[in-house]
C-alpha cells in the first residue's frame, strides 16, 4: 500500500512540475502504475485467503514492470535535478 501512495504522491508532484515546465501529461501513467501495484497486492491477498492459484511470479512481474515504468516517467519529469546537482 505504501508503494501505491508513493505513486499517487509522485503523480501529484509530477503534474505540478509538468504544468510549470510545459511537459506533456505523462504523470497519468503513474496513476496506472499505482493501479498495477494494487492489482498485484489484490492477487497476493486473494491467493492467500481464498486458495486462488496463480503462479507466484505473476504478482512480482506486475510490481517490477510497474516500478520500472514509473521510474522512466519520473526520470522524464525530474531529470533536471541531476543537471542542477552536477553544476556545483
C-alpha positions as CSV (number, residue, x, y, z in Angstrom):
1,X,0.0,0.0,0.0
2,X,2.9,2.3,0.6
3,X,4.0,2.0,-3.0
4,X,0.5,2.9,-4.2
5,X,0.6,6.0,-2.0
6,X,4.1,6.8,-3.3
7,X,2.8,6.6,-6.9
8,X,0.0,9.0,-6.0
9,X,2.4,11.4,-4.4
10,X,4.8,11.3,-7.4
11,X,1.9,11.8,-9.8
12,X,0.7,14.8,-8.0
13,X,4.2,16.4,-7.8
14,X,4.9,15.5,-11.4
15,X,1.7,17.1,-12.5
16,X,2.6,20.3,-10.8
17,X,6.1,20.2,-12.2
18,X,4.9,19.3,-15.7
19,X,2.5,22.3,-15.6
20,X,5.3,24.6,-14.7
21,X,7.8,23.2,-17.3
22,X,5.2,22.6,-20.0
23,X,5.8,18.9,-20.2
24,X,3.2,16.5,-21.7
25,X,0.9,14.9,-19.1
26,X,2.9,11.7,-18.6
27,X,2.1,11.8,-14.9
28,X,-1.2,10.0,-15.8
29,X,0.9,6.8,-16.3
30,X,1.8,7.0,-12.7
31,X,-1.8,6.5,-11.7
32,X,-1.8,3.4,-13.9
33,X,1.3,2.0,-12.2
34,X,-0.4,2.6,-8.8
35,X,-3.3,0.5,-10.1
36,X,-1.0,-2.2,-11.3
37,X,0.7,-2.4,-7.9
38,X,-2.7,-2.6,-6.2
39,X,-3.7,-5.4,-8.6
40,X,-0.6,-7.3,-7.6
41,X,-1.5,-6.8,-3.9
42,X,-5.0,-8.0,-4.6
43,X,-3.7,-11.1,-6.3
44,X,-1.5,-11.9,-3.4
45,X,-4.3,-11.3,-0.9
46,X,-6.8,-13.4,-2.9
47,X,-4.3,-16.2,-3.3
48,X,-3.6,-16.3,0.4
49,X,-7.2,-16.1,1.6
50,X,-9.3,-17.9,-1.0
51,X,-6.8,-20.5,-2.1
52,X,-6.8,-19.0,-5.6
53,X,-3.9,-20.4,-7.6
54,X,-1.8,-18.2,-9.8
55,X,1.9,-18.6,-10.5
56,X,3.7,-16.7,-7.7
57,X,5.9,-14.9,-10.2
58,X,3.0,-13.1,-11.8
59,X,2.4,-10.5,-9.0
60,X,6.2,-9.9,-8.8
61,X,6.4,-9.4,-12.5
62,X,3.5,-6.9,-12.3
63,X,5.2,-5.0,-9.5
64,X,8.6,-4.9,-11.2
65,X,7.1,-3.7,-14.5
66,X,5.1,-1.0,-12.8
67,X,8.1,0.3,-10.9
68,X,10.3,0.3,-14.0
69,X,7.6,2.2,-15.9
70,X,7.2,4.7,-13.0
71,X,11.0,5.1,-12.8
72,X,11.1,6.0,-16.5
73,X,8.3,8.5,-16.2
74,X,9.8,10.1,-13.1
75,X,13.1,10.5,-14.9
76,X,11.3,12.4,-17.6
77,X,10.0,14.9,-15.0
78,X,12.8,15.0,-12.5
79,X,16.0,14.7,-14.7
80,X,16.7,18.4,-14.3
81,X,17.7,17.7,-10.7
82,X,20.7,15.7,-11.8
83,X,22.0,18.5,-14.1
84,X,21.4,21.1,-11.3
85,X,23.3,18.9,-8.8
86,X,26.2,18.3,-11.3
87,X,26.7,22.1,-11.9
88,X,28.1,22.5,-8.4
